[in-house]
Amino acid sequence: MSLVTGAAGIIGRHVAHELGNAGADTRALVPLVAAVATEQFNRAQIVSGEIVHHDVLTRALHDVRALVVLSPAHPTARARRHTHADHTRGDRTGGDHTA
């Protein structure tokens, strides 16, 4: 069993879907607030909840032998949106845009 955290995100959704396409037993951890459709994960089991809660993590990790951890590069990255112009002119606020 493989577990994909951050599976409600753009990359995580594709990773979980492709693992399912490859025939891998896959579990997708998605936040309770995420609106997800099971077909997005192509046969993956879905565990809803926050990774910081022990009971959720225990359920998600049951029988897992491979782990794919995906998360925003910065805690507020979900809320931030940068345009191409932001990246080409440089960050004048002194923030770090490494991933």
N, C-alpha and C positions, 0 to 999 in steps of 0.2 A: 504494500500500500504506500502511495506517495501522498504527501500533504502539501498543498499549495496555500500559503498564507497570502493575504492581499489579493485574493481571487476575484474580488469585485472590481478591481482596478483594470485599467486598459491592458496592461501586460499580463497580469495574473489571470484574467479571464481567458486570454489566448493560450497561456501555458496549460491551464487546466483542461481546456477544450482539446488541445493537441495531444496531451497525454492520454486523454480518453480515445482520441482517434487512433492512437498507436496501440490501444488495447491495454493500457496500464490501469491497474486499480488505483483510482484517484479520489482524494477527498479535498474539497475546497472549503477553506475557512473564509467566511464573509461576515462583515459587521451586521448587527441586527437592523441597522438603518438602511442597509443596501437593498435596493429594489432589484432583485435578480430573478431571472427565469431559468428553470432547470435545464432547458435546452441549450443555454449558453455554455454549459459545462460538459455536455456530451457524456452522459452516464456517470459523471463524478458524484460521489456522495457530498451533500452540502451540510456543513456544520455552521450554524448561525451564532454569532456572539463575538465578544471582544477577546483578543489574544491575552490580555492582561488578567483575565479571570481564570483562576485555577481550574474550576470545573469545566469550563469551555476548552481550555488547553488539554486537559486530561482526556476529554471525549475526542478531540481532534487528533491527538497523537496515538490513540489506541491502535496497536498493530502497524504503526507507520515504520517503514524501513528507509524511506527517502524523504527529504524535506526541502522544499523550495520556499525560501523566505523572501517576500517582496514587500517593500514598504516605501512610503515617500522618503525622499532624501532629507527632508526637513519636516518637523512635526506640523507645520502649517502649510505644507506644499499642496495639500488638497484645495485650500482656499485661494492660493496664489495662481494667477494666470499671467504668463509673460508672452509678449508678442515678439516677433522676429526682431523688431526694432530695439527692444530691450536688450537683446543679446548682442546685436551688432554694434551698438553704441557703448556697451559696457555698463556695468552696474555702478552707478554713481553713489549708491547708498553704502557701499563697502561690504555688501552681503556676499556670501559665498555661494556660487552656483554649481559646485561640483556634485557629481552623483556617483 
